[in-house]
Amino acid sequence: MAALKTPFKGHRFPRGFILQAVRWHCRFALSYRDVKVLLEECGVHVDAATINRWVRKFGPEIAKRSFKHKSCRSLIWHVDKTYVRVGGNWRYLWRAVDQHGPLIDFRLTARRDAKAGRAFFRQACDNARLYQPMTIVTDKAHSHAKVIGEINRWAFPGEGIRHVDRKWKNNRIESDHAALQKLVTPTRGFKPLSAAKDTRKGIEAVRSIKRGHVVGREAGVAGEVRFVASLFKEAA
């Protein structure tokens, strides 16, 4: 099997420092300037714009490489959307987690209508692969009911998705939204939509690793660090 190409080629800083900076920004409520100061305490001098580029490049890379390590997922999904500031405008962040907390998928959209919901559910189902939902819990938003109804029209009798739209039953994902928003508050929003998507991928992936939603991660912070490093052990 051919070795994977290293994504660190062309970077003058060692991979350990790059991954440390990306993990700090994605795991803690730290701005790029905060991470810059912490790296300076370790003797590494790098500007905040470079750290931003690292997060945008290696955040999605961590997400992609950790995907195959995800633990088994439940067939009960909790779906909701929240708001994200992008380019001075509010955008909608659709997210789905299973009943035990692991992320299924997320999508950023300009609207919150049925078309956006359709695209999100299609993406989430493709990402879930064999773990297609049997029950989806949402709030009472019309777009959710409409899209799930459309999916069920193509299902065999008795194999449709059960839709639960009692708001109080969706507390799991709503509390998860709140914890996630605390991590992105120091960024004060994103400028291009692509930056928001790339950064969110890294944050979601590092949160999954932190919370033990991957197979092979040892306990504790040191286990998180080793797990992230192990994702990049290909030959240079």
DARA-V944776 format. One record per pair of residues at least 12 apart in sequence whose C-alpha atoms are under 8 Angstrom apart, sorted by the first residue. I is the first residue (numbers start at 1). GAP is how many residues later the second one is. If there is no record, write none. Layout:
i:I gap:GAP
i:I gap:GAP
This chain:
i:3 gap:231
i:3 gap:232
i:4 gap:230
i:4 gap:231
i:5 gap:229
i:5 gap:230
i:5 gap:231
i:6 gap:226
i:6 gap:228
i:6 gap:229
i:6 gap:230
i:9 gap:227
i:16 gap:213
i:18 gap:33
i:18 gap:36
i:19 gap:39
i:19 gap:209
i:19 gap:210
i:20 gap:205
i:21 gap:14
i:21 gap:18
i:21 gap:30
i:21 gap:33
i:21 gap:34
i:22 gap:29
i:22 gap:32
i:22 gap:33
i:22 gap:36
i:22 gap:37
i:23 gap:183
i:25 gap:30
i:26 gap:33
i:26 gap:157
i:26 gap:173
i:26 gap:176
i:26 gap:177
i:26 gap:178
i:26 gap:180
i:26 gap:181
i:27 gap:156
i:27 gap:176
i:27 gap:179
i:27 gap:180
i:27 gap:183
i:28 gap:155
i:29 gap:153
i:29 gap:154
i:29 gap:155
i:29 gap:156
i:29 gap:157
i:30 gap:153
i:30 gap:156
i:30 gap:157
i:31 gap:155
i:31 gap:156
i:32 gap:16
i:32 gap:17
i:32 gap:19
i:32 gap:20
i:32 gap:155
i:33 gap:14
i:33 gap:15
i:35 gap:13
i:35 gap:16
i:36 gap:12
i:36 gap:15
i:55 gap:143
i:55 gap:144
i:55 gap:147
i:56 gap:139
i:56 gap:142
i:56 gap:143
i:56 gap:146
i:57 gap:141
i:58 gap:144
i:59 gap:139
i:59 gap:140
i:59 gap:141
i:59 gap:142
i:59 gap:143
i:59 gap:144
i:59 gap:146
i:60 gap:138
i:60 gap:139
i:60 gap:141
i:60 gap:142
i:61 gap:141
i:62 gap:140
i:62 gap:143
i:62 gap:144
i:62 gap:166
i:62 gap:169
i:63 gap:138
i:63 gap:139
i:63 gap:141
i:63 gap:142
i:63 gap:143
i:65 gap:166
i:66 gap:139
i:66 gap:148
i:66 gap:165
i:69 gap:145
i:69 gap:146
i:69 gap:147
i:70 gap:143
i:70 gap:144
i:70 gap:145
i:71 gap:142
i:71 gap:143
i:71 gap:144
i:73 gap:25
i:73 gap:29
i:73 gap:58
i:74 gap:24
i:74 gap:25
i:74 gap:26
i:74 gap:57
i:74 gap:59
i:75 gap:23
i:75 gap:56
i:75 gap:57
i:75 gap:58
i:75 gap:59
i:75 gap:60
i:76 gap:22
i:76 gap:23
i:76 gap:57
i:76 gap:58
i:76 gap:59
i:76 gap:60
i:76 gap:61
i:77 gap:19
i:77 gap:20
i:77 gap:21
i:77 gap:22
i:77 gap:56
i:77 gap:58
i:77 gap:59
i:77 gap:60
i:78 gap:18
i:78 gap:19
i:78 gap:20
i:78 gap:21
i:78 gap:58
i:78 gap:59
i:78 gap:60
i:78 gap:92
i:78 gap:94
i:78 gap:95
i:79 gap:15
i:79 gap:16
i:79 gap:17
i:79 gap:18
i:79 gap:57
i:79 gap:58
i:79 gap:59
i:79 gap:91
i:79 gap:94
i:80 gap:14
i:80 gap:15
i:80 gap:16
i:80 gap:58
i:80 gap:59
i:80 gap:93
i:80 gap:94
i:81 gap:12
i:81 gap:13
i:81 gap:14
i:82 gap:12
i:82 gap:95
i:84 gap:105
i:85 gap:103
i:85 gap:104
i:85 gap:105
i:86 gap:103
i:86 gap:104
i:86 gap:105
i:86 gap:106
i:86 gap:107
i:86 gap:110
i:87 gap:102
i:87 gap:103
i:87 gap:104
i:87 gap:105
i:87 gap:106
i:88 gap:101
i:88 gap:103
i:90 gap:20
i:91 gap:17
i:91 gap:18
i:91 gap:19
i:91 gap:20
i:92 gap:16
i:92 gap:17
i:92 gap:18
i:92 gap:19
i:92 gap:20
i:93 gap:13
i:93 gap:14
i:93 gap:15
i:93 gap:16
i:94 gap:12
i:94 gap:13
i:94 gap:14
i:94 gap:15
i:94 gap:23
i:94 gap:26
i:95 gap:12
i:96 gap:28
i:96 gap:77
i:97 gap:76
i:99 gap:73
i:101 gap:71
i:101 gap:72
i:102 gap:106
i:102 gap:111
i:103 gap:101
i:103 gap:105
i:104 gap:20
i:104 gap:23
i:104 gap:24
i:105 gap:18
i:105 gap:19
i:105 gap:22
i:106 gap:14
i:106 gap:18
i:107 gap:13
i:107 gap:90
i:108 gap:89
i:112 gap:31
i:113 gap:30
i:114 gap:29
i:114 gap:30
i:114 gap:32
i:114 gap:33
i:117 gap:26
i:117 gap:27
i:117 gap:30
i:118 gap:29
i:121 gap:26
i:133 gap:28
i:134 gap:25
i:134 gap:26
i:134 gap:27
i:134 gap:28
i:135 gap:26
i:135 gap:27
i:135 gap:28
i:135 gap:29
i:136 gap:25
i:136 gap:26
i:136 gap:27
i:136 gap:28
i:137 gap:26
i:137 gap:27
i:137 gap:28
i:137 gap:29
i:137 gap:32
i:137 gap:33
i:138 gap:25
i:138 gap:26
i:138 gap:27
i:138 gap:28
i:138 gap:29
i:138 gap:31
i:138 gap:32
i:139 gap:26
i:139 gap:27
i:139 gap:28
i:139 gap:31
i:140 gap:25
i:140 gap:26
i:140 gap:27
i:145 gap:18
i:148 gap:13
i:148 gap:15
i:209 gap:15
i:210 gap:14
